[in-house]
Structure formats: C-alpha cells, structure tokens
Amino acid sequence: MSASPAKSDVNLPDLSAFWMPFTANRQFKSAPRLLVSAKGMYYTSHDGRRILDGTAGLWCVNAGHCRDEIVAAVQAQAAEMDFAPTFQMGHPKAFEAATKIAKHTPGDLKHIFFTNSGSEAVDTALKIALAYHRARGEGQRTRLIGRERGYHGVGFGGISVGGIAPNRKAFSGQLLPSVDHLPHTLNLRETAFSKGQPAWGAHLADELERLVTLHDASTIAAVIVEPVAGSTGVLIPPQGYLQRLREICDRHGILLIFDEVITGWGRLGAPFAANYFGVTPDLLTMAKGTNNAAAPLGAVAASRRVHDTIVDGAPAGIELFHGYTYSAHPVAVAAACATIDLYEREGLFERAAQMAPLFEEAIHKLRGERHVIDVRNLGLVGGVELQSREGAPGARAYEVFVRCYQKGVLTRYTGDILAFSPPLIVDEAQLGEIFSTVAQVLKEVE
Ligand SMILES: Cc1ncc(COP(=O)(O)O)c(C=O)c1O
C-alpha cells in the first residue's frame, strides 16, 4: 500500500504552548508530524495520510488501535464512575484488574501495586525492595544495581539505576547515592546479525559477582534490568545471561527486578519476558500494554515473599507508605480488564509467537542494505543499527525515521538505531511493507 498524497489545506493548532517530551521541540515545530486518529494497525496523520504503525505507538498498543471492546469499557467506566480513591477505599474494577493481571504474571508474583506509568512502577519497585529488606531487619541493604544503557523511566530512581547518559547528565548532581551499574551486553564484534539470543555474552552477568565483592552483599538491595533492553536500541540478552543473574542474586539475598514495561504483555510471544526466558524475578514492573495504552497505567507485581514480609511484618496500620491518587484509576483499570480479556480471547501472545519467525525473516532482509551494521530481534521486537555519520550521531537514523513516516510507516529511532515493535495483530503483508519501506529509504539516504 502506498501512502496517499498529503492534503494541502491543513489547519494546524498553535504549537507553541506544548513543551514536548523527549522531542527536539524547535525541529519538530518547524516541520510537525501530528497523528489525528487510529484504528487497528494504522494511524491517520494530520495531512490525511494512512500511517502503518511499526512501533505500537510507543511500544504500547499491543492489541492494535481503538479496539471496540476497550473503547466500550473506557466509555462505560467514565460514565458509571469517573473516580474513586484507593487510599482506605476501593472499587471493584481495581481488584478485578489485579486478579486478571495476576493470572498472567509468572511464579508467585501475584500481588499487584498500581501506578500511572512505567517510571512510577520502577520507582515503586525500588522502594518496595528497600522496604522489604528493612522489614526483615536488613535495613542497611540500600544499594541498587542497574545496567549501562538501561532505561527505567525518568523518575530520580529510574534515571539513577538507568544507564542512558543523556537522560542523567543534566541531573547528575542529584542522582540517588549508592547505585552501581552492570555492563551492557552489546558487542557487535561478537554478536552482529544474531538471530534471537546471541550465543556470546552470558559471562557478563558475572560482573554482578564483582560488584558484590566490591560493595559486599549486605549493602545491596536489588538488581534491576530490562530482560530485553528496549529504549536504548533493542539489546537482546545473551543465552544464559538472565539465568546467571538470577543465580547470583539468590546466592547473595539480592532481589531481582525485571522492568517489563516493554517486554510485558506479549511482546516476546509469552505474557512476560520472565515466562519466555523461564527466569522469575522477585519484582516485575509493567505499564504500556497492560491496558493497551488506553489510559495511563503502570503496575508492580511482587512475589509472595516480598509482599508478605512487608505486609505481615508491619505493625497494625498502613504497611507501605506509598501510592498515587490515581493508583488503579477506574478508567485505566477498566481498560486493563478489557485488554486482558481481548489478549486471551484472541490468543494474541500465541499469535506473536507464531509471527516471530516471519518478523525475524523480514527484519534480517535489511542485512546488506547501505549503512546497516547490525540487525537484532526477538519475538516481535527488533533493532537495526546504522553506521553513524561522521560527527553527527543520530542524524542518519532520524532522516530514515522521517522519510519512512513520509512514505507511510511509523518507525522509532534512538541514536542511530531503528526500533520496531508492531502491534501483535500485525500480518505478514504489513511486516513486508514496514521493512521494504525501510530498505527503500536506506537506499535513498546518505
Ligand atoms: C523498560 C522501561 N521502563 C520504564 C519506562 C518508563 O515508562 P513511562 O514512560 O510510562 O514512565 C519505559 C518507557 O519506555 C521503559 O521502556
């Protein structure tokens, strides 16, 4: 399908007041790209073009856009009860949504704490880790270990354990103390063009032993990693790496947190990456696909041990002094209930698993195209790394992103890496269109 021609008589709103997040505001406002409606696999742009969504919005619209059942649930909930507090009060949909989520979370991660975003879920998980050790009499375990290139949102906790340099730089004077980082796992010399999990790199998990020796286990509360690092440009964990992290954490009484804000809800063809890899963390964060991004929602799933230690171990009264006005907002959790029902009814995680080999084949066709120095993939997520232009890192991928958009395909870029994460309803023809458009654009850009 080729993109229809742009409408010339477009009325844009005044763009000056909205200070856009993670956006080059001046560049964007000089050549804006607005999306005005969405259905299934497609957006419609402000200039009237159909845009094939290669990124599920922002890694979040896993069931496809504006699904009737989710729209109806949001509308019904907004009309029935707009808001109810969950501090010392409750409403049925909050409990129902937690139960539905807990049906899919792995192991005994069956206690669900609601937040409004992935960033809040991360900061919540870090706080729960500290509270857990304190409740069991090891309050000196306060150190948090993240990983280079990790993205854990934008709260102070998240950017402290995160490892994306520009996200930390301006705030570097006030990051959390007592944080250390594992090395990231990307090494193009060893793993370029790997299909699925690279065979090389499990030994990088042993760096955790080095940090334990350096700091002493008795000071370390938790390790947090994305099972597949998404925002930094899709880094696939080496075979055996996550298993080894789990073993080392167990050996030293350190909690393992999986940040599944991207990998959760079917992205790898299983409910969570933890299910996919067969590694169960102690805490698991989610957001995005939890309710198909129909309203802001995040959550932390905690193991029985973590939950019971904090809740049963506390004196009478509030056990955890933490929460948000909008924790389990009725509209957000109503959307989650409808979304999870839809995932189950349509078997979308199984569908993602079935489509994964086709996705792999389609994305790896880009090997050999100009500028491409790596292609990597797992499930329905993939990254294509381009050679950076001399002295202008990120410029080439940005140009590819803009040109793909002009040709009717939404991609995402970070640095010089293009990222792909289509809704799980994507079909073979649409996969072909996404990657043939990228191939064409790669021939055009310098
Ligand atoms: C792994 C991970 N953690 C946390 C976040 C932050 O989520 P949010 O933007 O909803 O705060 C993201 C967002 O992309 C993410 O990918």
PDBQT file of the ligand as one rigid body, heavy atoms in Angstrom, charges set to zero:
ROOT
HETATM    1  C1  LIG A 501      11.749  -0.516  30.406  1.00  0.00    +0.000 C 
HETATM    2  C2  LIG A 501      11.038   0.774  30.662  1.00  0.00    +0.000 A 
HETATM    3  N1  LIG A 501      10.877   1.187  31.920  1.00  0.00    +0.000 NA
HETATM    4  C3  LIG A 501      10.229   2.312  32.209  1.00  0.00    +0.000 A 
HETATM    5  C4  LIG A 501       9.712   3.095  31.216  1.00  0.00    +0.000 A 
HETATM    6  C5  LIG A 501       9.013   4.376  31.563  1.00  0.00    +0.000 C 
HETATM    7  O1  LIG A 501       7.666   4.297  31.314  1.00  0.00    +0.000 OA
HETATM    8  P1  LIG A 501       6.796   5.637  31.247  1.00  0.00    +0.000 P 
HETATM    9  O2  LIG A 501       7.235   6.391  30.044  1.00  0.00    +0.000 OA
HETATM   10  O3  LIG A 501       5.384   5.111  31.179  1.00  0.00    +0.000 OA
HETATM   11  O4  LIG A 501       7.054   6.380  32.509  1.00  0.00    +0.000 OA
HETATM   12  C6  LIG A 501       9.852   2.716  29.888  1.00  0.00    +0.000 A 
HETATM   13  C7  LIG A 501       9.310   3.525  28.789  1.00  0.00    +0.000 C 
HETATM   14  O5  LIG A 501       9.560   3.311  27.638  1.00  0.00    +0.000 OA
HETATM   15  C8  LIG A 501      10.544   1.529  29.602  1.00  0.00    +0.000 A 
HETATM   16  O6  LIG A 501      10.736   1.119  28.342  1.00  0.00    +0.000 OA
ENDROOT
TORSDOF 0
